Amino acid sequence: MFTEILDFKVFNKNKDELIKYIGNFEKVNIISGNPEILFNGLNDSLLKKSFNSEHSIIIPDGVGTVLASKILKKPVEQKIAGIDVMKDLLKKANSEKKSIYLLGAKEEVVQKCSQNIKLEFPNLNLVGIHNGFFDLENCKDIIDDIKCKKPWAIFVAMGCPRQEYFIENNINILPCKIFMGVGGSFDIFAGISKRAPKWMISLGLEWLYRVVKEPWRITRLASIPKFLITVLKHRNKNR
């Protein structure tokens, strides 16, 4: 069920099996394990602790993670995009009338995101929203609001490592069952950004589409070769 990539266990089945597996947890932190996030986790003790927690499950979100699993001869069944997992969880919340909380992004983005989610999933209970511009060390008002509203799932869109820090620091004190850092997903739900065409996604070229649309992302791609080189070195060392 898992492929060990460097210091992390990455879920290696398909998305439907992931959603079923999540149900086994009392609390679960779903981590979108792309090369950038996993590479950050190698060099940050708090992230490494979080990623290896009994509460955490890492999904292979990124063509680089898929390639790493193939290099190790333990390929994952499929790339699992975080936004697709978020959508499936929203569908579940909608069908079972569960509650969610949205935390992160700019105020206008999270507002528009919440409006569009309510239009698409009218039966879920959106109990609260808050933008991502606050001090992680001084946010008792936000924590108290989440505690009061007791959401089934909280989606945190503040980018890595900020969203991971928030989840790790608060997972044991918040009443949510599902915790998920979702990066720029609120922008997509808000209609500000668009995903790549399906044919590009199926070919593993979503990263290229993002770079074309947002050229500043190209600097972040450096983490992919660094990650793969580290995987190769680790594989050769353990032969």
Rosetta blueprint (number, residue, H / E / L):
1 M L
2 F E
3 T E
4 E E
5 I E
6 L L
7 D L
8 F E
9 K E
10 V E
11 F E
12 N L
13 K L
14 N L
15 K H
16 D H
17 E H
18 L H
19 I H
20 K H
21 Y H
22 I H
23 G L
24 N L
25 F L
26 E L
27 K L
28 V E
29 N E
30 I E
31 I E
32 S E
33 G L
34 N L
35 P H
36 E H
37 I H
38 L H
39 F H
40 N H
41 G H
42 L H
43 N L
44 D L
45 S H
46 L H
47 L H
48 K H
49 K H
50 S H
51 F H
52 N L
53 S L
54 E L
55 H L
56 S E
57 I E
58 I E
59 I E
60 P L
61 D L
62 G L
63 V H
64 G H
65 T H
66 V H
67 L H
68 A H
69 S H
70 K H
71 I H
72 L L
73 K L
74 K L
75 P L
76 V L
77 E L
78 Q L
79 K L
80 I L
81 A L
82 G H
83 I H
84 D H
85 V H
86 M H
87 K H
88 D H
89 L H
90 L H
91 K H
92 K H
93 A H
94 N H
95 S H
96 E H
97 K L
98 K L
99 S E
100 I E
101 Y E
102 L E
103 L E
104 G E
105 A L
106 K L
107 E H
108 E H
109 V H
110 V H
111 Q H
112 K H
113 C H
114 S H
115 Q H
116 N H
117 I H
118 K H
119 L H
120 E H
121 F L
122 P L
123 N L
124 L L
125 N E
126 L E
127 V E
128 G E
129 I E
130 H E
131 N L
132 G L
133 F L
134 F L
135 D L
136 L L
137 E L
138 N L
139 C L
140 K H
141 D H
142 I H
143 I H
144 D H
145 D H
146 I H
147 K H
148 C H
149 K H
150 K L
151 P L
152 W L
153 A E
154 I E
155 F E
156 V E
157 A E
158 M L
159 G L
160 C L
161 P L
162 R H
163 Q H
164 E H
165 Y H
166 F H
167 I H
168 E H
169 N H
170 N H
171 I L
172 N L
173 I L
174 L L
175 P L
176 C L
177 K L
178 I E
179 F E
180 M E
181 G E
182 V L
183 G L
184 G L
185 S H
186 F H
187 D H
188 I H
189 F H
190 A H
191 G L
192 I L
193 S L
194 K L
195 R L
196 A L
197 P L
198 K H
199 W H
200 M H
201 I H
202 S H
203 L L
204 G L
205 L L
206 E H
207 W H
208 L H
209 Y H
210 R H
211 V H
212 V H
213 K H
214 E L
215 P H
216 W H
217 R H
218 I H
219 T H
220 R H
221 L H
222 A H
223 S H
224 I H
225 P H
226 K H
227 F H
228 L H
229 I H
230 T H
231 V H
232 L H
233 K H
234 H H
235 R H
236 N H
237 K H
238 N L
239 R L
